[in-house]
Amino acid sequence: MPGMMQGNSRSDRNGFQSAICLTAAVAATLLCIGSSYAQQADLAQPADRVWIEPLPPSEPRWYPQGIQILKGQVVRFDGEQLQLSMADREEDLVVRSDRVIWVEPSERSDEEQAAIDAYREGDYGSTLTGLPEILNQRPPIWRQQWITMLAADAAWKSGRAEIALELVKQLDRRSLPPLVLAKLPIAWRRYEANSKVSALARSHLDDSSAAAKLVAASWLLNSPDRTQAVETLKLLRREPRRPIAMSAAALLWRVATPPQVQQRAETWQQQLEQIPMTLQPGPAQTLIEKLAAAGLSEQANRLKWSTELTPIR
């Protein structure tokens, strides 16, 4: 992940004022997200496309199972399940949310698409400033959550760490799909925060939001506050939400010494395979970096190539 950008005093003041305006607008919009999921389903609309991770086989097989691609209307998508209305089924299909790899909406507004394109191109400021207008258009709840988390990551990458944590805290008040938690602004690679970001992260290690604590701890793993960050992650490994617990466990790989990496590399790669596919990219980045630093370049490259060949994303 790129380091945080530092600005001059004027840009700091402008950034602070922008943070107040943006987070206030987003907070007002997110507080209104409480309407029924069922009311959002309209089978007259074009179909959403959903990629579903296959279930583990009940018995050993020599061949892999394929990813399912389903079409329908997403009725509900939260931290527990995805509910999909399909034209060829009388009853809605329900699957665990951690099996959902990706959802391609049937349609997006021009503003939403522009924000996503800006993020992919590294224009993080445009992603962030476009967020209030997108939320005001009231896309489905899960998409509001996903685009807001994308904006949180954009905020961190563009030097607005305080906005990033504020958005994470607001989002964490509701049930979040793993697909959304996968975009948390976590420092999966070595990252050295400046003094301002370090102070902000320290203040969130005891936050009521487990997601905010996870993010803050990741920012401090290469800082003088590393010990406290490690202790926070160890506690988060017991978090009831599996995406948070698994992410915390994977982040602890970052503090392993080269001999420890060499000793545990095979076990960690097996653990990576047990993580739901939608949550694997971040931990994979950590493991690739650690394997390479420990002199295990062949294993690092093999894992790197496997992530680059992933058909979704």
PyMOL commands that set and color helices and strands:
alter all, ss='L'
color gray80, all
select helices_A, chain A and resi 9-31+38-40+97-99+110-120+124-129+131-136+141-157+161-171+178-181+195-202+210-219+226-236+242-255+258-274+277-279+281-293+297-308
alter helices_A, ss='H'
color red, helices_A
select strands_A, chain A and resi 48-52+68-77+81-85+93-96+100-104
alter strands_A, ss='S'
color yellow, strands_A
deselect
rebuild
show_as cartoon
